[in-house]
């Protein structure tokens, strides 16, 4: 069952949550959808949380010289200029976003995981890749590339070289993922339990898996999974989650219709 955005309760929108847009210049419809989302929805919220993989990849903050990247940063800055607080959590594709991009886009960088309390509700936020512990090869790769020494060495390379390396990694990842089951690439139940225990919250919002859903777990715990965005296809997909002033969470699809 879906309802239109306009039928949502009159409660003010406290926060919006999105992830996995995988923005890139080769996907103009997806880019246009995100820019429209910012001006149609984000500007009417108090806060916007970007929970990882907003870009298909990020080679370093010096890539702000690329017009497309600057366009996205400027669009985010325009939302912040209208009084919206913006928050960014690294994904597995854009974990090299740093303080220069944060300043250009008018946002604050968050650790993963991060706990917020808004509208009387405590929510754990995560990208979700750290909980995919069944994918042993990916977890080893993640541990390597998240090391400060590794990142410092990588960022010391010329930008063009970094982009070439990333492109090679993307192709390798696509090939290896074809041989992995969806279960292996999904979050691990024990890892999710550990995250709930670590943070003490009973609500979790994450992305990464591209398997949008609301999972009702034991003990009244709720796990919301954000959708990935892809509007450059015949059947567009995307969406977001909103938190309203009454503490309720609402899920929306690619067409901006509320999912009941």
C-alpha positions in Angstrom: 0.0 0.0 0.0 1.3 3.5 -0.9 0.1 6.9 -0.2 1.3 10.2 -1.5 3.8 12.4 0.3 1.0 15.1 0.7 -1.1 12.7 2.7 1.6 12.3 5.4 0.7 13.6 8.8 1.0 17.4 9.3 3.8 16.8 11.8 7.0 18.6 10.8 9.8 16.7 9.2 12.6 16.5 11.6 15.1 14.4 9.6 15.5 12.7 6.2 17.7 9.7 5.6 19.1 8.5 2.2 22.0 6.3 1.1 23.4 4.5 -1.9 22.7 7.0 -4.6 25.9 6.1 -6.4 26.0 9.5 -8.1 28.0 9.8 -11.3 27.9 11.9 -14.4 26.9 9.0 -16.5 23.6 8.7 -14.7 21.9 12.0 -15.4 18.4 10.9 -14.4 19.5 9.7 -11.0 21.4 13.0 -10.5 18.4 15.0 -11.5 16.2 13.0 -9.1 18.6 13.7 -6.2 18.8 17.4 -7.0 15.0 17.5 -7.1 14.8 15.7 -3.8 17.1 18.3 -2.2 14.9 21.2 -3.3 11.5 19.5 -2.9 12.0 17.6 0.3 15.3 18.2 2.0 14.9 22.0 2.3 11.7 21.4 4.4 13.5 19.2 6.9 15.5 20.2 9.9 18.2 17.6 9.1 19.4 15.5 6.3 21.5 12.4 6.9 23.5 11.0 3.9 24.4 7.5 5.0 27.1 6.4 2.5 27.7 5.7 -1.1 26.3 9.0 -2.2 28.9 9.0 -4.9 29.8 5.9 -7.0 33.3 6.6 -5.9 35.4 9.4 -4.3 39.1 9.6 -5.2 39.9 12.4 -2.7 38.8 16.0 -1.9 41.0 17.4 -4.6 38.4 15.9 -7.1 36.2 18.8 -6.2 37.8 20.4 -9.3 35.6 18.1 -11.4 32.5 20.1 -12.4 30.1 17.2 -11.6 31.4 16.8 -8.1 31.3 20.5 -7.5 27.7 20.6 -8.8 26.7 18.1 -6.1 28.6 19.9 -3.4 27.1 23.2 -4.4 23.6 21.7 -4.3 24.1 20.3 -0.8 25.6 23.7 0.3 22.4 25.4 -1.0 20.3 23.2 1.2 22.5 23.9 4.2 22.2 27.7 3.4 18.5 27.4 3.9 18.9 26.3 7.5 19.0 22.5 7.1 21.7 20.6 9.1 23.6 18.1 6.8 25.4 15.0 8.1 27.6 12.6 6.1 28.5 9.0 6.9 31.1 7.2 4.8 30.1 4.3 2.6 32.3 1.7 1.0 32.5 3.8 -2.2 33.1 7.3 -0.8 35.0 6.8 2.5 37.7 9.1 1.3 35.4 12.2 1.6 37.2 14.5 4.0 37.1 17.9 5.6 37.5 19.9 2.4 34.4 18.3 0.8 32.5 18.7 4.1 33.3 22.4 4.1 32.4 22.9 0.5 29.1 21.0 0.9 28.2 22.6 4.3 28.0 19.3 6.2 29.3 17.5 9.2 31.1 14.1 9.0 29.8 11.3 11.2 31.5 8.1 12.5 30.0 4.7 11.7 27.9 3.8 13.7 26.4 7.0 15.1 23.4 7.4 17.5 21.0 10.2 17.3 18.1 11.2 19.6 15.5 13.3 17.8 11.7 13.8 18.2 12.0 11.6 21.4 13.4 8.7 19.4 16.8 7.2 19.7 18.1 5.7 16.4 21.4 4.1 15.4 22.7 5.0 12.0 25.1 3.0 10.0 26.1 2.5 6.4 25.7 -1.3 6.8 28.9 -2.7 5.2 30.6 -3.3 8.5 27.8 -5.7 9.4 28.3 -7.9 6.3 30.7 -10.1 8.2 29.9 -13.2 6.1 31.7 -11.6 3.2 35.2 -12.4 4.5 37.1 -11.1 1.5 35.3 -7.8 1.6 35.8 -7.4 5.4 39.6 -7.9 4.9 39.6 -5.3 2.1 37.6 -2.9 4.2 40.0 -3.3 7.1 42.9 -2.5 4.8 41.5 0.6 3.1 40.1 2.2 6.3 43.6 2.4 7.8 44.9 6.0 8.0 48.3 5.0 6.7 46.8 3.3 3.7 44.6 6.3 2.9 47.5 8.7 3.3 49.6 6.8 0.9 46.8 6.5 -1.6 45.9 10.2 -1.4 49.6 11.1 -2.1 49.3 9.7 -5.6 48.2 11.9 -8.5 44.5 12.2 -8.9 44.5 10.5 -12.4 46.3 7.5 -11.0 43.9 7.2 -8.1 41.0 7.2 -10.4 42.6 4.5 -12.6 43.2 2.3 -9.5 39.6 2.8 -8.3 38.2 1.9 -11.7 40.2 -1.3 -11.7 38.9 -2.1 -8.2 35.3 -1.4 -9.3 35.7 -3.9 -12.2 37.2 -6.5 -9.9 34.5 -6.0 -7.3 31.7 -6.4 -10.0 33.2 -9.6 -11.2 33.7 -11.1 -7.7 30.2 -10.1 -6.6 28.7 -12.2 -9.4 30.1 -15.3 -7.7 28.7 -14.3 -4.3 25.2 -15.2 -3.0 22.9 -12.4 -1.9 23.0 -13.9 1.6 26.8 -13.5 1.9 26.5 -9.8 0.8 23.7 -9.1 3.2 24.2 -8.1 6.9 24.9 -10.9 9.4 22.2 -11.3 12.1 24.8 -11.7 14.9 26.5 -8.5 13.7 23.2 -6.7 13.8 22.6 -8.0 17.3 26.0 -6.8 18.4 25.3 -3.3 16.9 22.1 -3.0 18.8 23.9 -4.1 22.0 26.7 -1.7 21.4 24.5 1.4 20.9 21.6 0.6 23.2 19.0 1.8 20.6 16.1 -0.3 19.5 15.9 1.3 16.0 18.5 1.0 13.3 18.7 2.7 9.9 21.3 1.6 7.4 21.9 1.1 3.6 24.5 -0.7 1.6 22.7 -4.0 0.9 20.3 -2.5 -1.8 17.5 -4.6 -0.1 15.1 -2.0 1.2 12.8 -3.3 3.9 11.5 -2.9 7.5 12.6 -5.8 9.6 10.7 -6.3 12.9 13.0 -8.1 15.2 12.5 -9.6 18.6 12.4 -7.3 21.6 10.6 -4.7 19.6 13.7 -3.8 17.7 13.3 -2.3 14.2 15.8 -2.5 11.3 15.1 -0.1 8.5 17.1 -0.7 5.2 17.4 2.2 2.8 17.0 1.7 -0.9 19.7 2.3 -3.5 18.8 4.9 -6.3 18.7 4.2 -10.0 16.5 6.4 -12.2 18.3 5.8 -15.5 16.4 2.6 -16.1 12.9 1.6 -17.3 11.7 0.9 -13.7 13.3 3.5 -11.5 14.1 2.7 -7.9 15.1 4.9 -5.0 13.5 6.5 -1.9 14.2 7.7 1.6 13.0 7.6 5.2 11.7 10.5 7.1 11.4 11.1 10.9 8.5 13.4 11.8 8.0 15.4 15.0 5.8 12.8 16.6 8.7 10.3 16.5 7.3 8.2 13.6 9.4 6.9 10.8 8.0 6.9 7.2 9.4 5.1 4.2 9.1 6.5 0.7 9.7 5.0 -2.7 11.3 6.3 -5.9 8.1 8.2 -6.8 7.8 9.9 -3.5 5.0 7.6 -2.4 4.8 6.6 1.2 5.1 2.8 1.8 2.6 1.6 4.3 
